[in-house]
Amino acid sequence: MSWFFAFTSVMVIGTFAFVGLMRYAMRTKLEEVESYFSENSEVRKLQQRWENQRFPRFSRMCLMIDILSMPKRHVKDGVVTEAELASVPLPLRRRFVWLFRLAIFLAAYWGYWCTWL
């Protein structure tokens, strides 16, 4: 078995595992994390933009991942407050941030795979 085949197998299995984790988080944890930002007018305005699109849950998930992975930037821009961010439990915040990091990792390795091909 070649290294390329082993690397490809690991990447395909890892990608399917990541998609499963992302779907699980979208189905079960998205509403929970959005409930902490329910009073925020900026977040509600951004959520309303995606009401009539094809993939609204994915867009809302990306918004929450963006807010939780770069909180200082969003506080500085005035999108969320420190109190709203502090109200989100740490395990829930970690789940969303690690999904983002795993997506970046997989994107980098798929790029490496494409150059190896």
C-alpha positions in Angstrom: 0.0 0.0 0.0 1.4 3.4 -1.0 1.6 6.4 1.2 -0.6 8.3 -1.1 -3.4 5.7 -0.8 -3.1 5.7 3.0 -3.1 9.5 3.2 -6.2 9.6 0.9 -8.0 7.0 3.0 -7.4 8.9 6.2 -8.4 12.2 4.6 -11.7 10.8 3.2 -12.6 9.2 6.5 -11.7 12.4 8.4 -13.8 14.5 6.1 -16.8 12.3 6.6 -16.3 12.4 10.3 -16.1 16.2 10.2 -19.2 16.5 8.1 -21.0 14.3 10.7 -19.8 16.4 13.6 -20.8 19.6 11.8 -24.3 18.2 11.1 -24.6 17.1 14.7 -23.7 20.6 16.0 -26.1 22.2 13.5 -29.0 20.0 14.5 -28.5 20.0 18.3 -26.4 22.9 19.4 -27.1 25.8 17.0 -30.3 26.9 18.7 -28.7 26.7 22.1 -25.8 29.0 21.2 -28.1 31.4 19.4 -30.3 31.7 22.5 -27.4 33.5 24.2 -27.5 36.1 21.5 -31.3 36.4 21.2 -31.5 40.0 22.4 -28.6 41.2 20.1 -30.0 43.4 17.3 -26.9 43.0 15.1 -27.0 39.2 15.2 -30.7 39.1 14.6 -30.3 41.4 11.6 -27.6 39.1 10.2 -29.7 36.1 10.8 -32.7 37.6 9.0 -30.5 38.1 5.9 -30.3 34.3 5.5 -34.0 33.5 6.0 -34.7 33.0 2.3 -31.5 31.3 1.2 -30.9 27.7 0.4 -28.6 26.9 3.3 -29.7 29.2 6.2 -28.6 26.8 9.0 -25.1 26.6 7.6 -24.9 30.4 7.3 -26.1 30.8 10.9 -23.6 28.2 12.0 -20.8 30.1 10.3 -21.9 33.3 12.0 -21.8 31.7 15.4 -18.4 30.1 14.7 -17.1 33.4 13.5 -18.3 35.2 16.7 -17.0 32.6 19.0 -13.6 32.1 17.3 -12.8 35.8 17.1 -14.6 37.4 20.0 -12.3 40.4 20.4 -12.9 41.6 16.9 -16.7 41.4 17.2 -16.6 43.2 20.5 -14.5 45.9 19.0 -16.8 46.2 16.0 -19.8 46.4 18.4 -21.6 43.3 17.1 -21.7 41.6 20.5 -20.9 42.6 24.1 -18.5 41.1 26.6 -21.5 40.0 28.8 -23.1 38.1 25.9 -19.9 36.3 25.2 -19.3 35.5 28.9 -22.8 34.0 29.1 -21.9 31.2 26.6 -20.7 28.2 28.5 -17.1 27.2 27.9 -17.7 23.7 26.6 -20.2 25.0 24.0 -17.8 27.7 22.9 -15.0 25.1 22.6 -17.2 22.8 20.5 -17.8 25.5 17.9 -14.2 26.8 17.9 -12.7 23.3 17.5 -15.1 22.7 14.5 -13.6 25.8 12.9 -10.0 24.6 13.6 -10.8 21.2 12.3 -12.2 22.7 9.1 -9.0 24.8 8.6 -6.9 21.7 9.2 -8.8 19.6 6.7 -8.7 22.4 4.1 -5.0 22.6 4.4 -4.5 18.9 4.1 -6.8 18.6 1.1 -4.7 21.4 -0.5 -1.6 19.3 0.2 -3.3 16.3 -1.3 -4.1 18.2 -4.5 -0.5 19.2 -4.9 0.7 15.7 -4.2 -1.7 14.3 -6.8 
